[in-house]
Amino acid sequence: AQLKTRDETLAWVKKQPRLKLISEPDYLNLCVRILSPDQTKDAPDWSRYVRERLKEKNLAMVNFASDTEGTFLRLIFANPSLTSAHTKQILEWALE
């Protein structure tokens, strides 16, 4: 169930112009960089900023990590109750 949810979310992410896949997932992690709505201020820490806003608004608690290009969100699909509708909603909030 978790791999199906991950794959459905992955397919959706690939269609979103402001979501950048960090790498193809190996197992239950999906790493995605959120690009800012205003490309002129596409700061390396935009994903971290988005994550903090999701947390402050009590919408979602999403893990994050960083690489040489900046921060990115790290969705973990370990919970069998998690559906692709949940993860798509989290990412839609992240894009607001």
C-alpha positions in Angstrom: 0.0 0.0 0.0 2.8 2.5 0.9 4.6 2.0 -2.4 1.4 2.5 -4.3 0.8 5.7 -2.4 4.4 6.9 -3.1 4.1 6.1 -6.8 0.8 7.9 -7.2 2.2 10.9 -5.4 5.4 10.7 -7.5 3.4 10.8 -10.7 1.5 13.8 -9.5 4.7 15.6 -8.4 6.2 15.2 -11.9 3.3 17.1 -13.4 3.7 20.1 -11.1 5.9 22.9 -12.5 6.9 24.3 -9.1 7.9 20.9 -7.6 11.3 19.6 -8.4 12.1 15.9 -7.7 15.4 15.6 -6.0 15.9 12.0 -7.2 13.9 9.0 -8.1 12.8 7.4 -4.8 14.4 4.1 -3.7 11.9 3.1 -1.1 9.5 5.0 1.1 11.0 8.6 0.9 10.1 11.1 -1.7 12.3 14.3 -1.7 10.8 17.3 -3.4 12.1 20.9 -3.7 9.4 23.6 -3.7 10.1 26.4 -6.1 8.9 29.9 -5.0 5.9 31.4 -6.8 8.2 34.4 -7.8 11.1 32.8 -9.6 13.2 36.0 -8.9 13.3 35.2 -5.2 13.9 31.4 -5.5 16.0 31.2 -2.4 17.8 28.0 -1.5 15.7 27.8 1.8 12.3 28.3 0.2 11.3 24.7 1.0 12.3 25.2 4.6 10.2 28.4 4.7 7.2 26.5 3.3 7.7 23.7 5.8 7.7 26.2 8.7 4.4 27.8 7.4 2.8 24.4 7.2 3.8 23.7 10.8 2.8 27.1 12.1 -0.7 26.7 10.5 -1.1 23.2 12.0 -1.6 21.8 8.5 1.2 19.3 8.3 4.5 18.2 9.9 6.9 17.4 7.1 10.5 16.5 7.4 13.1 18.4 5.4 16.8 18.0 4.4 19.3 19.9 2.3 21.8 19.4 -0.4 24.2 21.8 -2.3 21.2 23.5 -3.9 19.3 24.2 -0.7 16.5 22.6 1.3 13.8 20.3 0.2 10.8 18.5 1.7 11.2 14.8 2.6 7.9 12.9 2.5 8.0 9.6 4.3 5.4 6.9 3.3 5.8 4.5 6.2 2.3 5.0 7.7 -0.1 2.5 6.1 -3.0 4.8 6.7 -1.4 7.5 4.5 -3.1 7.9 1.1 -2.0 9.8 -2.0 -4.9 12.2 -1.3 -3.2 13.1 1.9 0.2 13.7 0.4 -1.2 15.7 -2.6 -3.1 17.9 -0.1 0.1 18.6 1.8 1.9 19.5 -1.4 -1.0 21.7 -2.6 -0.8 23.6 0.7 3.0 23.9 0.2 2.4 25.5 -3.2 0.0 28.1 -1.9 
